[in-house]
C-alpha cells in the first residue's frame, strides 16, 4: 500500500502511539487532540498538527479516531463537523469502545454521507500500542475494510475480522473488557484472602500467573497488583467503570443476565467514590483490601 493521507483524532495514551506508528510507516498523517500539548511530539516526528478535528479530516482518505467515550465521539465526530469535512468515499476507523446504540447511529450517519465506517476497537495497553502489537477487532463493509486493513496491520500484532456489522466488533470489545475486569476482581479478592492468612499478594500471584493462569491478563494485572503499581494508569478505573456500564446496558437490551457485571460495577463505583478514578483499574485490589480491613 502506498502513501495514504490519514487523519488521526485523539492522542491520549493509546492514540499517540498508534498515530506515531502510522507516521513511521511513511503515511502523510495529520493529527488533532483537544489538548494541543499531546500533538506536539507527533509534529516533531513528522505529522502535521491540525487546529481542529475537522481540519484533520478535511483531506483524509482514512480518518482514525481514538476518543474516550460516547460523549466525546458525539461531540467531536457527530456534532463537530468532522463527517461533513471528510471527502466522500473516505473511511472512518473508530477505535473507541462505544455503546451499541451509538455504533448503530454512527454507521447510519456515515452511510448517508457516502462514507465508509469501520469499528476497530483494540486490546492492549499503551506500551503495546506504541510497539504496534495491538489486537484489533474489526467490522464494517468489505470495501471499507479492504481499504484500511494494510493500515491496521501497521498497528497490530493481529487483526480479528468480525463481519460487516460494526456492532459485532464493539460487542467483542465490551465482552473482552468485562472478562479483564472479572479477572482483576478475582485476583483482588483471592489476594485479599491469601494476605489475611499471611501470604503476600506477590507470592500468591506469582504462583497463579506462572502455572494455572499463565496468560497475558493474569501476568500483566497480577504483576501490577503484586507491586501495588497503580499509577500512572494504563487503563483508568473511570474507563473501566464506563465499559462495565456499556456491558450492562448491552445485556439489559437483550435480556442477558450478567450478575458479575453488577459486582464489578459496585467495586469500581466504590473506587471512584474513594477518589481513585485515575488509578489503573488493577487498583480494584485496593478496594478488596479495604473491605478485608487489610489497608
Secondary structure, DSSP 8 states (H G I E B T S, - for coil): ----EEEEE--STTHHHHHHHHHHTT-EEEEE-SSTHHHHHHHHHT-EE-SSHHHHHTT-SEEEE--SSHHHHIIIIISSSHHHHS-TT-EEEE-S---HHHHHHHHHHHHHTT-EEEE--EES-HHHHHHT-EEEEEEE-HHHHHHHHHHHHTTEEEEEE--S-HHHHHHHHHHHHHHHHHHHHHHHHHHHHHHHTT--HHHHHHHHHTTTT-SHHHHHHHHHHHHT---S-SSBHHHHHHHHHHHHHHHHHTT---HHHHHHHHHHHHHHHTT-TTSBGGGHHHHHHHHTT--
